[in-house]
Amino acid sequence: MSCAIELEKHGIKPLIIEKGNIVNTIYHYPTHQTFFSSSDKLEIGGVPFITEKQKPVRNQALAYYREVAERKQLRLHTYEHVTEVVKQSGKFDILTKNYFGKLSSYQAEHVIIATGYYDQPHYMNVPGENSPKVMHYFKEAHPFAGKNVMVIGGKNSAVDTTLELHKAGANITVLYRGEAYSKSIKPWILPEFGSLVRKEIVQMYFQAQVKKITDDYVYFSASGESYKIENDFVFAMTGYRPDYAFLKRIGVEVETETGRPVHDQETYETTIPGLYVAGVVAAGYNNNRIFIENGRFHGEAIAESIVNSR
């Protein structure tokens, strides 16, 4: 959306193709998610984002970005999934499939890939991970009241999930591969989480690794010891990554070590002339490097590059 707004300032009316609803990723955040950033740092297009508290929640962000889309009259095709991007004869052919399976095609001089990473979880590749009781996304805690729930991970998503599950009355075990609490945990939630662990309300294991998941148990090791505990549900909050298969299919070169699409650091143009990356997809494995606060400014550089190339 930020890229589209910046392009419109230069008289270019781009089309946004979104495989889900408007700001689909934010929609799939936990129901009661509070943003790390203050509302002013989530603003795009010069439209003020005013909230009663400094840090907005998910529903406020959804309302804000809907308002931006309407106010800016952005061209949006929602529930339309891009399946192929092919460059030939100096232009890009974009193939899509909508919610009902209808195929469409478009042609463009420039393409911006802003697909983020939230749709591609990091899988643990352990037996039982494909069980329906294992989830890589957390929506809300109510269904898990009184259940034995394991949370795998030790960063913000895992901590937020644990706190919500505790409020609903779940019996929680947390496994984290690190030796201590992650330094990236939001400072205002760490004290509450740490207190639950110290009081053994939440059972936490550091230097932990899952070995196997069955219908009734989770098998894991921690600090050199092997464990088997009863379990009803697992939230594997193990992080996410860009859709590398899609990028490589387009022809974008990806750095093996960093996972970053190869691109100009100033213009965000890839090695394919006219094809750009924007937002966290440009960060590769290190998704703490780019987020909404700084990714929202990519559109300015990209728009300037596109205008100068004409």
Secondary structure, DSSP 8 states (H G I E B T S, - for coil): -HHHHHHHHTT---EEE-SSSTTHHHHTS-TT-B-SS-GGGG--TT-----SSSS-BHHHHHHHHHHHHHHTT-EEE-SEEEEEEEEETTEEEEEEEETT--EEEEEES-EEE---STTSB-----TTTTSTTEES----SGGGTTSEEEEE--SHHHHHHHHHHHHHT-EEEEE-SSSS--TTS-TTTHHHHHHHHHTTSSEEESSEEEEEE-SSEEEEEETTEEEEEE-SEEEE---B---HHHHHHHT--B-TTT--B-B-TTT-BBSSTTEEE-GGGGGTT-TTSS-HHHHTTHHHHHHHHHHHH-
